[in-house]
């Protein structure tokens, strides 16, 4: 009975410690360690990770696209100079300088100065010597057919503005994918670390049992075979702790791939950083799931990109439809009005002017009709693609939610199993007092308890991964900062 009482004294405080591991003991942060929460890890990734920085460049790319498109509306200075001299005779000397002002409206104004002189000037180019062969003009071009509602310049600007929305959706998609990978590795790191702590406790228990057993054997109160059995158990626990330590170290190496400094240099995970569990279990009601599903239909980056693509194709469709119209451009020039080259003010649009009319129209419109038909086919194909993508997103969201709910249920059942194994271990200890148990049964029940606790940790890690996957499936920006 003496050995049984000694073992009972040894195991009771240890198993009591295991019974509380879920709440206080196992997840307690050591004084020498620094807790790294998932949100804190997210911030580090978003701040300096190369892919996050690459995603940030998309905003500048979109800005430059808009700038490029607006460049089509920049004022433009044009100068044409042509002269001819032959046999000491000036045939002609012609200069035409103007500034054009393209606008967002279908009007293109321009102002310019024309100076023509020479012996053999054509009558069309002749300017009287009254103002030293110079003539001011203000021109205005107005498309009445093709180009009235939209044109290539306005379509390019609108598509560049839509491209900005496209890059915003792509930014969310890229950052969310990085954060999803980071979350998975964080929870692998979490599992590896606390599994190591759990296995370290197992070694501590096995060590104390072995020392007590060896002491009892030296006192003649236990057989030598009991010492061998206790040693085998200790060796087994040490091997399991070494394996858990290796997993923890490798998980830390993987976590380091997400850590970078502000200069773009990779950073190793500090050895005193440890993961921490989330403060509370995640719960999502049916109504909240429906709100999340509705938000995904609107704001999911994949759907937003397809919606923007449809808008861009609609701009292309309207432009191609514009090409079906005949080209009819009116051009009107005010000559020497409202100021002449000498600075005198006068205004007589009915007398001093030039007027022109340009008309063209393809007889068969085969190229124009083909381009419009191609664009319509692209729109139809993209609409089908969006319908399919929306269906896949909603189904993926539902499947992820189902997995999350099931994992939560299994997690609770596993917790009950941990408590039941604890009760079994306590029962074996009671039997030990009564002389109806032995060291083998105690070690066996303790082995089952450790294994069940390790599985509970794995389920907790998987559950947290599913939570991040749920946010990713819904397209929530930064995986959780914009819940409905």
C-alpha positions in Angstrom: 0.0 0.0 0.0 2.9 2.4 0.6 3.9 2.6 -3.1 0.3 3.2 -4.1 0.0 6.1 -1.7 3.3 7.7 -2.9 2.1 7.5 -6.5 -1.2 9.0 -5.6 0.5 11.9 -3.9 2.5 12.4 -7.1 -0.2 12.3 -9.7 -3.0 14.2 -8.0 -1.6 17.8 -8.4 -0.4 17.1 -11.9 -3.8 15.8 -13.2 -5.5 18.7 -11.4 -3.2 21.0 -13.5 -4.3 19.3 -16.7 -7.9 19.7 -15.8 -7.5 23.5 -16.0 -5.3 23.8 -19.1 -8.0 25.2 -21.3 -8.6 28.3 -19.3 -5.7 29.4 -17.3 -2.6 27.3 -17.2 -1.7 26.1 -20.7 -2.6 29.4 -22.4 -1.0 31.6 -19.8 1.7 33.9 -21.3 5.1 33.4 -19.6 6.7 36.5 -18.2 9.6 36.3 -20.6 7.4 36.0 -23.7 5.6 38.5 -25.9 2.1 37.6 -27.1 1.5 38.1 -30.8 -2.2 38.2 -31.6 -3.7 37.3 -34.9 -4.7 40.9 -35.5 -1.2 42.1 -34.6 0.2 39.6 -37.0 -2.2 40.8 -39.7 -0.9 44.4 -39.2 2.7 43.3 -39.6 1.8 41.5 -42.8 -0.2 44.3 -44.3 2.5 46.9 -43.5 5.6 45.3 -45.0 4.9 42.1 -46.9 6.1 42.4 -50.5 2.7 41.2 -51.9 0.9 43.8 -49.7 3.3 46.5 -51.0 2.7 45.2 -54.6 -1.0 45.5 -54.1 -0.5 49.1 -52.8 1.2 49.9 -56.1 -2.1 49.2 -58.0 -3.5 52.5 -56.7 -0.6 54.4 -58.3 -1.0 52.3 -61.5 -4.7 53.3 -61.7 -3.8 57.0 -61.1 -1.4 56.9 -63.9 -3.9 55.3 -66.2 -6.4 58.1 -65.5 -3.6 60.6 -66.0 -2.7 59.0 -69.3 -6.4 59.2 -70.5 -6.7 62.8 -69.4 -3.6 63.6 -71.4 -5.8 63.3 -74.5 -7.5 66.5 -73.4 -4.3 68.5 -72.8 -4.0 71.7 -74.9 -1.7 71.2 -77.9 0.5 73.7 -79.7 1.1 73.1 -83.4 3.3 75.0 -85.7 3.6 74.5 -89.5 6.2 76.4 -91.5 6.9 76.0 -95.2 9.0 78.3 -97.4 10.4 78.1 -101.0 13.0 80.2 -102.7 14.2 79.6 -106.3 16.3 81.8 -108.6 16.3 84.6 -106.0 12.5 84.6 -105.9 10.5 83.9 -102.8 7.8 81.6 -104.1 6.0 81.4 -100.7 6.6 81.7 -97.0 3.8 80.1 -95.0 3.4 79.9 -91.2 0.5 78.5 -89.3 0.7 78.4 -85.4 -2.3 77.3 -83.3 -3.3 76.0 -79.9 -6.0 73.4 -79.7 -8.1 72.9 -76.6 -9.7 69.4 -76.6 -12.6 69.2 -74.2 -14.9 66.6 -72.6 -17.7 68.0 -74.7 -18.0 67.3 -78.4 -16.5 70.8 -79.2 -12.9 71.3 -80.0 -11.9 75.0 -80.0 -8.6 76.3 -81.3 -7.0 79.7 -81.7 -4.1 80.5 -84.1 -2.1 82.8 -86.2 -1.5 82.4 -89.9 1.1 84.4 -91.9 1.4 83.8 -95.6 3.5 85.8 -98.2 5.2 85.1 -101.4 5.1 85.7 -105.2 3.4 82.4 -106.1 1.0 81.9 -103.2 -2.3 80.2 -104.1 -5.4 82.3 -103.9 -6.6 80.2 -101.0 -3.6 81.0 -98.9 -3.4 84.7 -99.9 -3.6 87.2 -97.0 -3.8 90.9 -97.7 -0.7 93.0 -96.7 -2.9 95.2 -94.5 -1.8 93.4 -91.3 1.7 92.4 -92.6 0.2 89.2 -94.2 -1.0 88.0 -90.8 -4.4 86.7 -89.8 -5.8 85.6 -86.4 -8.4 83.0 -86.3 -10.6 81.1 -83.8 -11.8 77.7 -84.9 -14.5 75.5 -83.6 -15.1 71.9 -84.6 -18.5 70.2 -83.9 -19.3 66.5 -84.7 -23.0 66.1 -85.5 -22.9 62.4 -86.3 -20.2 60.1 -85.2 -18.5 61.4 -82.0 -21.4 63.5 -80.8 -22.3 61.2 -77.9 -18.9 59.6 -77.2 -15.6 59.3 -78.9 -12.3 57.5 -78.4 -10.9 60.0 -76.0 -14.0 60.1 -73.7 -14.3 56.3 -73.8 -10.6 55.9 -72.8 -11.1 58.3 -69.8 -14.2 56.5 -68.6 -12.4 53.1 -68.9 -9.5 54.5 -66.9 -11.8 55.7 -64.2 -13.4 52.2 -64.1 -9.9 50.7 -64.0 -9.4 52.4 -60.6 -12.4 50.5 -59.2 -10.9 47.3 -60.8 -7.5 47.9 -59.0 -9.3 48.5 -55.7 -11.0 45.1 -56.0 -7.7 43.5 -57.0 -6.0 45.0 -54.0 -8.6 43.5 -51.7 -8.2 40.1 -53.4 -4.4 40.1 -53.2 -4.2 41.2 -49.6 -7.0 38.8 -48.5 -5.1 35.9 -50.1 -1.9 36.8 -48.3 -3.7 37.2 -45.0 -5.5 33.8 -45.5 -2.2 32.1 -46.0 -0.8 34.0 -43.0 -3.7 33.0 -40.8 -3.3 29.3 -41.7 0.4 29.4 -40.8 -0.4 31.4 -37.6 -2.8 28.8 -36.4 -0.3 26.0 -37.4 2.2 27.9 -35.3 -0.3 28.2 -32.5 -1.0 24.4 -32.5 2.7 23.6 -32.6 3.6 25.8 -29.7 0.9 24.7 -27.3 1.3 21.1 -28.3 4.9 21.4 -27.3 3.9 22.9 -24.0 1.4 20.0 -23.5 4.1 17.5 -24.3 6.5 19.3 -22.0 4.0 18.8 -19.2 3.8 15.1 -20.1 7.5 14.9 -19.7 7.3 16.6 -16.4 4.7 14.1 -15.2 6.6 11.1 -16.5 9.8 12.4 -14.9 8.2 12.7 -11.5 6.6 9.3 -11.8 9.9 7.7 -12.8 11.8 9.4 -9.9 9.2 8.3 -7.4 9.2 4.8 -8.8 13.0 4.6 -8.7 13.0 5.9 -5.1 10.4 3.3 -4.1 12.5 0.5 -5.8 15.6 1.6 -3.9 13.5 1.4 -0.7 12.3 -2.1 -1.7 8.7 -1.0 -2.0 8.5 -1.4 -5.8 9.9 -4.0 -8.3 12.7 -3.2 -10.8 10.3 -3.8 -13.7 8.1 -0.9 -12.5 11.1 1.3 -12.8 11.7 0.0 -16.4 8.1 0.7 -17.3 8.3 4.2 -15.8 11.5 4.8 -17.8 10.0 3.6 -21.1 7.1 6.0 -20.5 9.5 8.9 -19.8 11.5 8.1 -22.9 8.4 8.0 -25.0 7.2 11.4 -23.7 10.7 12.9 -24.3 10.6 11.7 -28.0 7.1 13.2 -28.4 8.3 16.5 -26.9 11.2 16.5 -29.3 8.9 15.9 -32.2 6.6 18.7 -31.0 9.6 21.0 -30.6 10.7 20.3 -34.1 7.2 21.1 -35.4 7.2 24.4 -33.4 10.6 25.5 -34.7 9.6 24.7 -38.3 6.3 26.5 -37.8 8.2 29.6 -36.6 10.4 29.4 -39.7 7.3 29.4 -41.9 5.8 32.3 -40.0 9.0 34.3 -40.6 8.3 34.3 -44.4 5.5 36.7 -43.7 7.7 39.1 -41.6 9.5 42.0 -43.4 10.9 45.3 -42.2 10.2 48.7 -43.7 13.2 48.5 -46.0 12.0 45.2 -47.6 14.4 43.0 -45.7 13.2 39.6 -44.3 12.9 39.4 -40.6 13.2 36.3 -38.4 10.5 35.6 -35.9 11.7 36.7 -32.4 12.3 33.7 -30.2 10.2 35.2 -27.4 7.1 35.8 -29.5 4.3 33.3 -28.9 0.8 32.9 -30.4 -2.3 33.4 -28.3 -5.8 32.0 -28.7 -8.7 34.3 -29.7 -10.5 35.8 -26.7 -13.8 34.2 -27.5 -15.4 31.6 -29.7 -16.8 32.9 -33.0 -20.6 32.6 -33.4 -22.6 33.5 -36.5 -26.4 33.4 -36.5 -28.5 32.5 -39.6 -29.5 36.1 -40.1 -25.8 37.2 -39.9 -24.9 34.6 -42.4 -27.5 35.9 -44.8 -26.2 39.4 -44.3 -22.7 38.1 -45.0 -24.0 36.3 -48.1 -25.7 39.5 -49.3 -22.5 41.5 -48.8 -20.5 38.9 -50.7 -22.9 39.2 -53.7 -22.1 43.0 -53.8 -18.6 43.5 -52.5 -16.7 40.3 -53.1 -13.6 41.3 -55.1 -14.1 38.7 -57.8 -17.6 39.9 -58.4 -16.6 43.5 -58.3 -13.9 42.9 -60.9 -16.4 41.2 -63.2 -18.9 44.1 -62.6 -16.3 46.6 -63.6 -15.4 44.6 -66.6 -19.0 44.7 -67.7 -19.1 48.5 -67.3 -15.9 48.8 -69.4 -17.4 46.6 -72.0 -20.5 48.7 -72.0 -18.3 51.8 -72.7 -16.7 49.9 -75.6 -20.2 48.9 -76.9 -21.4 52.5 -76.9 -18.2 53.6 -78.7 -18.6 50.8 -81.3 -22.2 51.8 -81.8 -21.1 55.4 -82.4 -19.0 54.2 -85.3 -22.2 53.0 -87.1 -23.2 56.7 -87.5 -22.0 58.7 -90.5 -19.2 61.1 -89.8 -20.4 64.7 -90.2 -18.0 67.3 -88.8 -18.7 71.1 -89.0 -15.7 73.5 -88.8 -16.1 77.2 -88.4 -13.2 79.7 -88.3 -13.6 83.4 -87.2 -11.0 85.4 -89.1 -9.4 88.4 -87.4 -12.1 88.3 -84.8 -12.7 89.5 -82.2 -9.2 91.0 -82.5 -7.1 91.6 -85.6 -3.3 91.2 -85.6 -2.9 94.9 -84.6 -5.1 94.5 -81.5 -8.2 96.3 -82.9 -11.5 94.9 -81.6 -14.3 94.1 -84.0 -16.7 91.3 -84.5 -18.3 90.3 -87.7 -19.0 86.6 -87.8 -21.2 86.9 -90.9 -18.5 88.4 -93.0 -15.0 87.2 -92.1 -15.1 83.4 -91.6 -14.2 80.1 -93.1 -16.7 77.2 -93.0 -16.1 73.5 -93.7 -18.0 70.3 -93.7 -16.5 66.8 -93.6 -18.7 63.8 -94.4 -17.9 60.1 -94.7 -19.8 56.9 -94.3 -18.8 53.3 -95.1 -21.3 51.8 -97.4 -21.4 48.3 -95.9 -20.3 48.9 -92.3 -19.0 45.4 -92.1 -16.0 46.3 -89.8 -18.2 48.5 -87.5 -21.0 45.9 -87.2 -18.5 43.1 -86.5 -16.8 45.1 -83.8 -20.1 45.9 -82.1 -21.2 42.2 -82.4 -17.9 41.1 -80.9 -18.4 43.4 -77.9 -21.9 42.2 -77.3 -20.7 38.6 -77.3 -18.0 39.6 -74.7 -20.7 41.2 -72.6 -22.9 38.1 -72.7 -19.9 35.8 -71.9 -18.9 38.0 -69.0 -22.5 38.1 -67.6 -22.5 34.3 -67.7 -19.1 34.3 -66.0 -20.4 36.6 -63.3 -23.5 34.4 -62.7 -21.3 31.4 -62.3 -18.8 33.1 -60.0 -21.6 34.5 -57.8 -23.0 31.0 -57.5 -19.6 29.5 -56.6 -19.0 32.2 -54.0 -22.3 31.8 -52.3 -22.0 28.0 -52.3 -18.4 28.2 -51.0 -19.5 30.6 -48.3 -22.2 28.2 -47.2 -19.9 25.2 -47.3 -17.3 27.0 -45.2 -20.0 28.0 -42.7 -21.2 24.4 -42.5 -17.7 23.3 -41.8 -17.2 26.0 -39.2 -20.4 25.0 -37.4 -19.5 21.3 -37.6 -16.0 21.9 -36.3 -17.4 23.9 -33.4 -19.7 21.0 -32.5 -16.8 18.5 -32.8 -14.7 20.9 -30.7 -17.2 20.9 -27.9 -17.5 17.1 -28.0 -13.7 16.8 -27.9 -13.7 19.1 -24.9 -16.2 16.8 -23.2 -13.9 13.9 -24.0 -11.1 15.7 -22.3 -13.2 16.1 -19.2 -14.3 12.5 -19.3 -10.7 11.2 -19.6 -9.8 13.4 -16.7 -12.6 11.7 -14.7 -11.3 8.3 -15.8 -7.8 9.3 -14.6 -9.2 10.5 -11.3 -11.1 7.2 -11.0 -7.9 5.2 -11.6 -6.2 7.2 -9.0 -9.0 6.4 -6.6 -8.7 2.7 -7.5 -5.0 3.0 -6.8 -5.8 4.1 -3.3 -8.0 1.0 -2.9 -5.3 -1.3 -4.2 -7.2 -2.1 -7.5 -5.0 -0.3 -10.0 -1.3 -0.1 -11.0 1.2 2.0 -12.7 0.4 0.6 -16.1 -3.2 1.7 -15.9 -2.3 5.2 -14.6 0.1 5.7 -17.5 -2.4 4.4 -20.0 -5.1 6.8 -18.8 -2.6 9.7 -18.7 -1.6 8.8 -22.3 -5.2 9.0 -23.4 -5.7 12.3 -21.7 -2.7 13.8 -23.3 -3.7 12.5 -26.7 -7.2 13.9 -26.4 -6.0 17.2 -25.2 -3.6 17.4 -28.3 -6.5 16.6 -30.6 -8.6 19.3 -28.9 -5.8 21.8 -29.6 -5.7 20.7 -33.3 -9.5 21.2 -33.6 -9.1 24.6 -32.0 -6.5 25.5 -34.6 -8.7 24.1 -37.4 -11.7 26.0 -36.2 -9.7 29.3 -36.2 -8.5 28.6 -39.7 -12.1 28.0 -40.8 -13.1 31.4 -39.4 -10.4 33.1 -41.5 -11.5 31.0 -44.5 -15.1 32.2 -43.9 -14.1 35.8 -44.1 -12.0 35.1 -47.2 -14.9 33.3 -48.9 -17.1 36.3 -48.2 -14.5 38.7 -49.6 -14.4 40.7 -46.4 -11.6 43.3 -46.5 -8.6 42.3 -44.4 -10.5 39.1 -43.3 -12.6 40.6 -40.6 -12.5 44.3 -40.2 -15.8 44.9 -42.1 -18.3 42.5 -40.7 -21.9 43.2 -41.6 
